[in-house]
Amino acid sequence: MSYHHGDLRREMVAAAAAAIAEQGPAGLSLRELARRAGVSHAAPAHHFGNKTGVLTAVATEGYTLLAAALDKAAPDGAAHGRQADDALLAAGLAYVGFAVGHPGHFAVMFDRLLLHDDAGLRAAEEKSAAALARVASDPEAGRAAWSVAHGFASLWLSGAISGPDAVAAAEPVLRRAAITGGPGAAGVSQPGGTPGTPSLPAPT
């Protein structure tokens, strides 16, 4: 099988994400990645350097996909009142949908010890943080929404919460816990809140 250079890299990132979804990041090796992608044993090292480079590429793609999902869910950004609540809820549900749809990416994106401090990764992380900030009426609202959506997604992926549909199950939880109607929800400022942009953790 022949690949264009860029296609080969994308194929290997996809294969790595699939492997991570099945067996976690610890189970991934360059040899296993080469086998899954149907490439030479030398190809992963040539493109990514080492396993950390592979995981960094997976995380970078994950942040890019997450930003696209958030933008698609709430393309108009934050508004006021109920519209702002609806936009933030839509973004929270999109976050859960992303995590469940891309478990391999989600598994490595927030584990700083697994990743290089890479300019491309930082740029992708900042893009996803900006997408969240656009639908949050204030930084505390963004952090509350992110925290609840991330927690729900993590519990779902671990099997602690189950059901036929993750997004449908998440909606009443996100609505009740943080996205609307509670402290830190859209349109409700937290006392003593500090100005700034809600940010997803970038590797250091």
C-alpha positions as CSV (number, residue, x, y, z in Angstrom):
1,M,0.0,0.0,0.0
2,S,1.4,3.4,-0.9
3,Y,0.7,6.6,0.9
4,H,1.3,10.3,0.4
5,H,3.6,11.6,3.2
6,G,0.8,13.5,4.9
7,D,-1.7,10.7,4.5
8,L,0.8,8.3,6.1
9,R,1.2,10.5,9.2
10,R,-2.6,10.8,9.5
11,E,-3.1,7.1,9.1
12,M,-0.6,6.4,11.9
13,V,-2.2,9.0,14.2
14,A,-5.6,7.3,13.5
15,A,-4.1,3.9,14.2
16,A,-2.5,5.1,17.4
17,A,-5.8,6.6,18.6
18,A,-7.6,3.3,17.9
19,A,-4.9,1.4,19.8
20,I,-5.1,3.7,22.8
21,A,-8.9,3.4,22.8
22,E,-8.6,-0.3,23.1
23,Q,-5.7,-0.8,25.5
24,G,-4.7,2.6,26.9
25,P,-1.6,4.7,26.2
26,A,0.6,2.3,28.2
27,G,-0.1,-0.5,25.7
28,L,1.0,1.4,22.6
29,S,4.4,0.7,21.1
30,L,6.0,1.9,17.9
31,R,6.1,-1.7,16.6
32,E,2.4,-2.2,17.4
33,L,1.6,1.1,15.7
34,A,3.5,0.0,12.6
35,R,1.7,-3.3,12.5
36,R,-1.7,-1.6,12.8
37,A,-1.0,1.0,10.2
38,G,0.5,-1.5,7.8
39,V,3.8,0.4,7.5
40,S,7.5,-0.4,8.1
41,H,8.8,-0.7,11.6
42,A,10.9,2.4,11.0
43,A,8.0,4.6,9.8
44,P,6.6,5.7,13.2
45,A,10.1,6.7,14.5
46,H,10.8,8.6,11.3
47,H,7.6,10.6,11.6
48,F,7.2,11.0,15.4
49,G,10.6,10.3,16.9
50,N,9.4,8.2,19.8
51,K,6.2,7.1,21.6
52,T,5.9,10.5,23.3
53,G,5.9,12.1,19.9
54,V,3.1,9.8,18.7
55,L,1.0,10.6,21.8
56,T,1.6,14.3,21.3
57,A,0.4,14.0,17.7
58,V,-2.7,12.2,18.9
59,A,-3.4,14.9,21.6
60,T,-2.8,17.7,19.1
61,E,-5.4,16.2,16.7
62,G,-7.7,15.7,19.7
63,Y,-7.7,19.4,20.6
64,T,-8.3,20.3,17.0
65,L,-11.3,18.0,16.8
66,L,-12.6,19.3,20.1
67,A,-12.4,22.9,18.9
68,A,-14.3,22.0,15.8
69,A,-17.0,20.2,17.8
70,L,-17.4,23.1,20.2
71,D,-17.6,25.7,17.3
72,K,-20.2,23.5,15.5
73,A,-22.3,23.1,18.6
74,A,-22.5,26.8,19.4
75,P,-21.4,28.8,16.3
76,D,-22.8,32.1,17.5
77,G,-20.9,32.1,20.8
78,A,-22.3,33.4,24.0
79,A,-25.4,35.7,24.2
80,H,-27.4,36.6,27.3
81,G,-29.9,34.9,29.5
82,R,-31.5,31.7,28.2
83,Q,-29.6,31.9,24.9
84,A,-26.3,31.9,26.7
85,D,-27.4,29.0,28.8
86,D,-28.4,27.1,25.7
87,A,-25.1,27.8,24.0
88,L,-23.0,26.6,27.0
89,L,-25.2,23.5,27.4
90,A,-24.7,22.7,23.7
91,A,-20.9,23.1,24.1
92,G,-20.9,20.8,27.1
93,L,-22.9,18.2,25.3
94,A,-20.5,18.5,22.3
95,Y,-17.6,17.9,24.7
96,V,-19.2,14.7,26.0
97,G,-19.9,13.6,22.4
98,F,-16.3,14.3,21.4
99,A,-14.9,12.3,24.3
100,V,-17.1,9.3,23.7
101,G,-16.5,9.4,20.0
102,H,-12.8,9.8,20.3
103,P,-11.8,7.9,23.4
104,G,-8.2,7.4,22.3
105,H,-7.6,11.1,21.8
106,F,-9.4,11.9,25.1
107,A,-7.2,9.5,27.0
108,V,-4.0,11.4,26.3
109,M,-5.0,15.0,25.9
110,F,-4.9,16.0,29.5
111,D,-2.1,13.8,30.8
112,R,0.9,16.2,30.7
113,L,3.4,13.5,31.6
114,L,2.7,11.6,28.4
115,L,3.3,14.6,26.0
116,H,6.0,16.8,24.6
117,D,5.9,20.5,25.2
118,D,5.2,21.1,21.6
119,A,4.3,24.4,19.8
120,G,1.7,22.6,17.6
121,L,0.1,21.1,20.6
122,R,-0.1,24.4,22.5
123,A,-1.7,26.1,19.5
124,A,-4.3,23.4,19.2
125,E,-5.0,23.5,22.9
126,E,-5.4,27.3,22.8
127,K,-7.8,26.9,19.9
128,S,-10.0,24.6,21.9
129,A,-9.9,26.9,24.9
130,A,-10.9,29.8,22.7
131,A,-13.8,27.9,21.4
132,L,-15.0,27.2,24.9
133,A,-14.4,30.9,25.9
134,R,-16.6,32.0,23.1
135,V,-19.7,30.4,24.6
136,A,-19.0,31.2,28.2
137,S,-20.4,34.5,29.6
138,D,-17.5,34.6,32.1
139,P,-14.5,32.5,33.0
140,E,-16.1,30.8,35.9
141,A,-19.0,29.7,33.7
142,G,-16.6,28.2,31.3
143,R,-14.6,26.4,34.0
144,A,-17.8,25.0,35.6
145,A,-19.1,23.8,32.2
146,W,-15.8,22.2,31.3
147,S,-15.4,20.5,34.7
148,V,-18.8,18.9,34.7
149,A,-18.7,17.8,31.1
150,H,-15.1,16.4,31.5
151,G,-16.1,14.6,34.7
152,F,-19.2,13.1,33.1
153,A,-17.3,12.0,30.0
154,S,-14.5,10.4,32.2
155,L,-17.1,8.5,34.3
156,W,-18.9,7.3,31.2
157,L,-15.7,6.1,29.5
158,S,-14.7,4.2,32.7
159,G,-18.0,2.5,32.8
160,A,-19.1,4.1,36.1
161,I,-22.0,5.7,34.2
162,S,-23.7,3.7,31.5
163,G,-26.7,3.8,29.2
164,P,-27.7,3.7,25.6
165,D,-26.5,7.2,24.7
166,A,-23.9,9.3,26.5
167,V,-25.0,12.7,25.2
168,A,-28.7,12.0,26.1
169,A,-27.6,10.9,29.6
170,A,-25.4,13.9,30.0
171,E,-28.0,16.5,29.2
172,P,-30.0,16.5,32.5
173,V,-26.7,16.2,34.5
174,L,-25.0,19.1,32.8
175,R,-28.2,21.2,33.0
176,R,-28.7,20.5,36.7
177,A,-25.1,20.6,37.9
178,A,-23.4,23.6,36.3
179,I,-24.4,24.5,32.8
180,T,-27.6,26.3,33.7
181,G,-29.3,27.7,36.7
182,G,-26.5,27.2,39.3
183,P,-23.6,29.1,40.6
184,G,-21.1,29.6,37.9
185,A,-23.7,29.0,35.2
186,A,-24.0,31.2,32.1
187,G,-25.1,34.7,33.1
188,V,-24.4,34.2,36.8
189,S,-21.1,35.6,38.0
190,Q,-19.2,34.0,40.9
191,P,-18.3,36.4,43.7
192,G,-14.7,37.2,43.6
193,G,-14.3,35.8,40.1
194,T,-11.1,36.7,38.3
195,P,-11.1,37.9,34.7
196,G,-9.5,35.8,32.1
197,T,-10.1,33.1,29.5
198,P,-11.1,29.6,30.6
199,S,-8.2,27.4,29.5
200,L,-7.7,23.7,29.0
201,P,-4.5,22.5,30.6
202,A,-1.6,22.5,28.1
203,P,1.4,20.3,28.7
204,T,4.4,21.8,30.5
